[in-house]
Amino acid sequence: MDGHAKTVKVIAGFMNNAFNSRFLMPANLEIAKFAYCADPTQVINLNTVSPDGTNVPGGLQCQDIAPWIIANYPLCGAADAPGSNCRFAN
C-alpha cells in the first residue's frame, strides 16, 4: 500500500435478496478476481447456517463469481426494480 487512490469503474445492478437488493462490483474482471478474496482460487460455498438467498451458486471459485454474474444477469430494462436480477448498462 502506498496510500494513493484511483478511480475504479464498476458494474451495478439489482440482485434479489442481496443487501438493499443491489450489487456493485469492479467492471474489470481482472480487478474483480481480487476485490473480495485474498485468494481468488478459494471456493466459496453457501452458508447453510445463515443463507443470504441470492441466486449466486455455491462451489464457485471467488474469481468466477463476477464472470458468473455477467453471464447470468441480463441488462436491466425500464420495468426492472429491486427484486430483479439484472445489471445496468455501463
C-alpha positions in Angstrom: 0.0 0.0 0.0 1.4 3.3 -1.0 -1.6 5.5 0.1 -2.8 6.6 -3.4 -6.3 6.3 -4.7 -7.6 5.8 -8.2 -10.9 5.5 -9.9 -12.3 2.0 -10.5 -15.1 1.6 -13.0 -17.9 -0.6 -11.7 -20.9 -2.6 -12.7 -24.0 -2.3 -10.6 -27.5 -3.7 -10.7 -30.3 -5.4 -8.8 -29.7 -8.7 -7.1 -32.7 -10.3 -5.3 -32.0 -10.9 -1.6 -28.7 -9.0 -1.6 -28.1 -6.2 0.8 -30.6 -3.5 -0.3 -31.4 -5.7 -3.3 -28.4 -4.2 -5.2 -24.9 -5.2 -6.1 -21.7 -3.4 -7.1 -18.5 -4.9 -8.4 -15.5 -3.8 -10.4 -16.2 -3.8 -14.2 -12.6 -5.0 -14.9 -12.9 -8.8 -14.3 -9.1 -8.9 -13.5 -9.6 -6.5 -10.7 -12.8 -8.3 -9.6 -10.8 -11.5 -9.1 -9.1 -9.9 -6.1 -11.8 -7.5 -4.9 -13.4 -9.8 -2.4 -11.0 -12.6 -1.6 -7.3 -12.6 -0.8 -7.1 -16.0 -2.7 -9.0 -15.8 -6.0 -9.0 -19.6 -6.2 -10.7 -20.1 -2.9 -14.0 -22.0 -3.3 -17.0 -20.1 -1.9 -19.7 -22.3 -0.5 -23.2 -21.4 0.5 -23.7 -20.7 4.2 -26.2 -23.2 5.5 -26.5 -21.6 8.9 -27.3 -18.1 7.6 -28.2 -18.2 3.9 -28.5 -14.9 2.1 -31.0 -16.1 -0.5 -29.1 -14.7 -3.5 -29.1 -16.9 -6.6 -25.3 -17.0 -7.0 -24.4 -20.7 -6.7 -22.0 -22.1 -4.1 -19.0 -24.0 -5.2 -17.5 -21.3 -7.4 -14.0 -20.0 -7.0 -14.0 -16.4 -5.9 -12.5 -15.3 -9.2 -15.5 -16.9 -11.0 -18.3 -15.0 -9.2 -18.1 -11.7 -11.2 -18.0 -13.5 -14.6 -20.9 -15.7 -13.4 -23.0 -12.5 -12.7 -22.1 -11.0 -16.1 -23.1 -14.3 -17.9 -26.4 -14.8 -15.9 -27.7 -11.3 -15.3 -29.2 -9.6 -18.3 -29.2 -5.8 -18.8 -31.9 -4.1 -16.7 -35.0 -2.8 -18.6 -37.2 0.1 -17.8 -39.6 -2.0 -15.7 -36.9 -3.7 -13.6 -36.6 -2.8 -10.0 -35.2 -4.1 -6.7 -36.1 -7.8 -6.6 -34.9 -8.3 -10.2 -31.7 -10.0 -11.1 -30.2 -7.7 -13.7 -27.3 -5.3 -14.3 -27.2 -1.7 -15.5 -25.6 -0.9 -18.9 -22.1 0.6 -18.3 
